[in-house]
Structures are given as structure tokens and as C-alpha cells.
Amino acid sequence: MNYTYKSFSLVIIIISVLSSCSKKGCTDPMSLAYNVEAKKDDGSCTYPEVSKKSLVLRKTGDWCLYCGEYATEWVNDIENTYSNTVKVIDLHSDDGFAVDVGYNMLNILGSMSTPGFAVGSEVQPLNYSQITQAINSDILLAPDVNVDLNFSIQDGKMNINIHSLLSPGISGDNYYLAAYILEDGQVASQKISGYVDPVTGTNVNPNFTHNNILRTEGSGSGNPFGNLLEFDADGNNITSLTDIILAPSTIWNHDNLYVVAVIWQQDGSGYRFINLEY
């Protein structure tokens, strides 16, 4: 009898059992970082941070002279000034980047010029100072709902997980969650006031970089403001959207796609912006 082999096998089994029992990770199923195989919590769990962010919606189009001029400069200034605090989403109209969800949002938000800006759900005058004043006011509000988010892309499909958490004292009525899929870095033409292309002599820049492009809303609900949220007794909601089919990588650059999770509250026939994470 080969006792050396049996002893070696027993040692391997013991090591495997001990390793399995001591595997560390997030052990809380209410966290998006939850690891079903973890036996010992290592403090890696993540939860929604109490943080108020603001949303800026810009109506734009590649045919719009001033969208490529001062309106883009305003977006760049907003992103630089409010880094990690404000998210801009571009709603394209009547061009190759326009999508139904964008048109539906514009219809519910109300009349907007092109270029046009809304801070949250409030359409703003075409005045940079007033837009930033609205952002400053929105950021100061206490958040009704806080959000945590992660997503992954594999084999042309996206999976999204969103943790929404009510703030203390908030009832949770009529809140909706939208998972907007955006893309940066698309190089395409754009009319620009005051620009003259050295080759064609026109005001069309064929190599303009388009960012913050709204591609779709991930829930597939048909409502541009997402799905109604139902919270548990502790004010939590975990939403998982799986196997969202993406357009081919020749159309959408999958490396440049990302998700913006936005909380809205239905207010009559309209929707009031609450908070976001991205």
C-alpha cells in the first residue's frame, strides 16, 4: 500500500477545504460587490454613497452650427468645472446619432431649442450663467435616493447592476430608474460656426469628436425614464439588467460605452430628476 501517496492526497484535501473556508470577499448579498464564494468578509462590499449629483441634458445635432461652437464649449466647461459631480447626456435630433429614447425624453421635457439645455428635468434659457446657477442649486439638494452601479461587456452584450437606496424619511413613491447607455469618442462630421475646412472650404468639420452620445436605455421598458422602483423594508432596490444586446462594434465602439443610472420621480405627466451615478 502506498502510504506516501495517501498522505499527500489527504494534505491536498485539507488544504483545499481550509482554502475554501477562508476565502475572503464581500459576504453581503445586498452589495453589488457580493461574492457568493466568499466565506469571510474582507471589507470589500460597496454601497450607494450619500452623494448628490446633477444631470445636464443637451439637445444637439451635427447640422447645428452653434452646437459645434459655443454649446460644445459650454459642455466642456461644465465637465471641467464639475468633475465627478455633473453628467452631461447629449440628445441628438435629426442626425445619425438620434434615437427614439432621446426624442421621447425631449417630448416629455417640453420645448427645447437646438442647441438647448435642461438641468435635470428643467429646461434652461440658452444662457451659460443661468445653466450653472441651476446646477449649483441642484447639487445642494439632499438626495432622496442614492445609487451604486457596475456593468460589464462581453461578447457584444452588456450586464448592468444598480443598487438604489432611499434616504431616511423618504417614502419611495413613484421613483423610476433609467439605465442610459452612452458612448464617447465617435469621430464624425459637425457643422461649426466660424469654422472653415481647409479642404472643402465649408463649415463642416469631418473629424469632430462626439461624446456623451445617448445610445439607448437598458431596461427595454419603452419608457425613456425607465422602470418603477420597488424598495424593500430597508429602502433597498437591486436591479439587474442582463444580456442587453449592443449594436455591432463597427457602429458602437464597445470600449467607449458606459452606463449612467438616473433616478426620476413621476410628477403628474412629467418626471422630476432626483439623482444619478455613472
C-alpha positions in Angstrom: 0.0 0.0 0.0 1.3 3.4 -1.0 1.0 5.4 2.3 3.1 8.3 0.9 0.5 8.9 -1.9 -2.4 8.6 0.5 -0.8 11.1 2.9 -0.1 13.5 0.1 -3.7 13.3 -1.1 -5.0 13.9 2.4 -2.9 17.0 2.7 -4.2 18.3 -0.6 -7.8 17.8 0.5 -7.2 19.5 3.9 -5.6 22.5 2.1 -8.5 22.7 -0.3 -11.0 22.7 2.5 -9.2 25.2 4.5 -8.7 27.4 1.5 -12.4 27.2 0.7 -13.4 28.0 4.2 -11.1 31.0 4.4 -11.9 32.6 1.1 -12.3 36.3 1.6 -14.6 38.8 -0.2 -17.9 40.6 0.2 -20.4 38.4 2.0 -23.4 40.8 2.0 -25.9 39.9 -0.8 -27.2 43.5 -0.7 -23.9 44.8 -2.0 -23.1 44.9 -5.7 -19.6 43.5 -4.8 -21.2 40.4 -3.2 -19.1 37.3 -3.8 -21.1 34.1 -3.4 -18.0 32.1 -2.8 -16.6 34.3 0.0 -16.8 32.8 3.5 -15.1 35.7 5.3 -15.9 39.4 4.8 -12.8 41.4 3.9 -14.5 44.9 3.8 -14.7 45.0 0.0 -18.5 45.5 0.0 -19.7 48.6 -1.8 -22.9 50.6 -1.1 -24.5 53.7 -2.5 -22.7 56.8 -1.2 -24.7 59.7 0.1 -23.9 62.0 -2.8 -26.0 64.4 -4.8 -25.1 64.7 -8.5 -26.7 66.7 -11.2 -27.7 65.9 -14.8 -27.4 68.2 -17.8 -29.3 67.2 -21.0 -28.2 68.9 -24.2 -30.2 68.9 -27.3 -27.8 68.8 -30.3 -27.3 67.8 -33.9 -24.5 67.5 -36.4 -26.3 70.0 -38.6 -26.5 72.7 -35.9 -23.8 75.4 -36.3 -23.9 76.6 -32.7 -24.0 73.0 -31.3 -20.5 72.6 -32.5 -19.4 76.0 -31.3 -20.3 77.6 -28.0 -22.7 74.8 -26.9 -19.8 72.4 -27.0 -17.5 74.9 -25.2 -20.2 75.1 -22.5 -20.3 71.3 -22.2 -16.5 71.2 -21.9 -16.5 73.9 -19.2 -19.3 72.1 -17.3 -17.4 68.8 -17.3 -14.1 70.5 -16.2 -15.8 72.6 -13.5 -18.0 69.9 -12.1 -15.8 66.8 -12.5 -17.4 63.7 -11.0 -20.4 65.8 -9.9 -22.3 66.6 -13.1 -23.1 64.2 -16.0 -23.9 65.6 -19.5 -26.1 63.5 -21.8 -26.4 64.5 -25.5 -29.8 64.1 -27.0 -29.2 64.2 -30.8 -32.0 65.4 -33.1 -32.4 64.7 -36.8 -28.9 63.3 -37.4 -27.2 59.9 -37.5 -26.9 59.7 -33.7 -30.6 60.4 -32.9 -32.5 57.6 -31.2 -36.1 57.1 -30.1 -35.4 57.3 -26.4 -33.9 60.7 -26.9 -36.9 62.0 -28.9 -39.2 60.6 -26.2 -37.3 62.4 -23.4 -37.4 65.6 -25.4 -41.2 65.3 -25.9 -41.8 64.9 -22.2 -39.4 67.6 -21.1 -41.0 70.1 -23.3 -39.9 72.6 -25.9 -36.1 73.0 -26.3 -34.2 74.9 -29.0 -31.2 73.4 -30.8 -28.8 73.8 -29.1 -30.8 73.5 -25.9 -30.1 72.6 -22.2 -32.0 71.2 -19.3 -30.6 70.8 -15.8 -32.3 67.7 -14.6 -35.9 68.0 -15.9 -35.9 71.8 -16.0 -35.4 73.3 -19.4 -33.0 76.3 -19.1 -32.6 79.6 -21.1 -29.7 79.5 -23.5 -27.5 81.3 -21.1 -24.4 79.7 -19.6 -24.6 81.6 -16.3 -28.2 80.5 -15.7 -27.3 76.9 -16.5 -24.5 76.9 -14.0 -26.7 78.6 -11.4 -29.3 75.8 -11.9 -26.5 73.2 -11.5 -25.3 74.8 -8.3 -28.8 74.8 -6.8 -29.4 71.2 -7.8 -26.2 69.9 -6.2 -27.1 71.5 -2.9 -30.3 69.5 -2.6 -30.4 66.5 -0.2 -30.7 63.3 -2.3 -33.9 61.3 -1.9 -32.2 58.3 -3.4 -28.5 57.3 -3.6 -27.1 54.9 -6.2 -24.3 52.4 -6.7 -23.6 50.9 -10.2 -21.5 48.4 -12.0 -21.6 47.0 -15.5 -19.7 44.6 -17.8 -19.5 44.0 -21.5 -18.7 40.6 -23.1 -19.5 39.0 -26.5 -21.5 42.0 -27.7 -23.8 42.1 -24.6 -23.9 44.3 -21.5 -24.9 43.4 -18.0 -25.8 46.2 -15.6 -26.3 46.1 -11.8 -27.7 49.0 -9.9 -28.3 49.4 -6.1 -30.8 52.2 -5.2 -31.1 53.2 -1.6 -33.7 55.6 -0.1 -32.5 58.3 2.2 -34.0 58.2 5.7 -37.5 59.5 5.9 -38.2 59.2 2.2 -41.3 57.1 1.3 -40.2 55.8 -2.0 -43.3 56.6 -4.0 -43.2 57.0 -7.8 -39.5 56.7 -8.3 -38.2 55.4 -11.6 -34.8 54.0 -12.6 -33.3 54.5 -16.1 -30.1 52.9 -17.2 -28.8 55.0 -20.1 -26.0 53.6 -22.2 -23.7 56.3 -23.6 -20.7 56.4 -25.9 -17.8 58.7 -26.1 -15.2 59.2 -28.8 -17.2 58.9 -32.0 -15.5 60.9 -34.8 -18.0 62.2 -37.3 -18.9 65.5 -39.1 -20.2 68.6 -37.3 -21.1 72.0 -38.6 -19.3 74.7 -36.6 -20.0 78.4 -36.8 -16.8 80.3 -37.8 -15.0 77.1 -38.9 -13.7 76.7 -42.4 -12.5 73.3 -43.5 -9.1 73.7 -45.4 -10.0 71.0 -47.9 -13.7 71.6 -48.7 -14.0 75.3 -47.7 -17.2 74.6 -45.8 -18.1 75.0 -42.2 -18.3 71.2 -41.7 -15.5 69.6 -39.6 -15.4 66.0 -40.8 -13.3 64.9 -37.8 -15.3 66.3 -34.9 -15.3 64.1 -31.7 -18.8 63.5 -30.3 -19.0 62.5 -26.7 -21.9 61.8 -24.2 -24.0 60.2 -27.0 -27.2 58.6 -25.8 -27.4 55.2 -27.4 -30.3 53.5 -25.6 -32.0 52.9 -22.3 -31.0 49.5 -21.0 -34.2 48.2 -19.4 -36.1 47.9 -22.7 -39.3 49.1 -21.0 -40.2 51.6 -23.7 -40.3 54.4 -21.1 -37.4 56.8 -21.6 -37.4 57.3 -17.8 -37.0 53.6 -17.0 -39.0 51.3 -14.7 -40.8 51.9 -11.5 -38.7 51.1 -8.4 -40.0 49.0 -5.6 -38.0 49.2 -2.4 -37.7 46.7 0.4 -38.4 47.5 4.1 -34.9 48.9 4.5 -35.2 51.1 1.4 -33.1 49.0 -0.9 -33.6 48.0 -4.5 -31.2 45.9 -6.5 -31.9 46.0 -10.3 -30.0 43.6 -12.6 -30.3 44.0 -16.4 -28.7 41.1 -18.2 -27.7 40.3 -21.8 -28.5 43.7 -23.3 -27.7 43.3 -26.9 -25.4 46.0 -28.2 -25.1 47.3 -31.8 -22.1 45.8 -33.6 -18.7 47.2 -32.6 -18.5 48.7 -36.1 -21.3 51.0 -35.1 -20.8 51.4 -31.4 -17.3 51.2 -30.0 -17.8 48.9 -27.1 -14.7 50.1 -25.4 -16.2 53.5 -25.2 -19.6 52.6 -23.8 -20.6 53.3 -20.2 -23.8 53.5 -18.1 -25.5 56.4 -16.4 -28.0 55.3 -13.8 -30.6 58.0 -13.3 -33.4 58.2 -10.7 -36.5 60.1 -11.6 -39.8 60.7 -9.8 -43.0 60.8 -11.7 -44.8 64.1 -11.1 -48.1 64.1 -12.9 -47.4 63.6 -16.6 -43.8 64.6 -16.2 -40.7 63.4 -14.4 -38.5 65.2 -11.8 -34.8 64.5 -11.7 -33.6 63.1 -8.4 -30.0 61.7 -8.6 -27.6 59.7 -10.7 -24.5 57.6 -10.7 -22.0 56.8 -13.5 
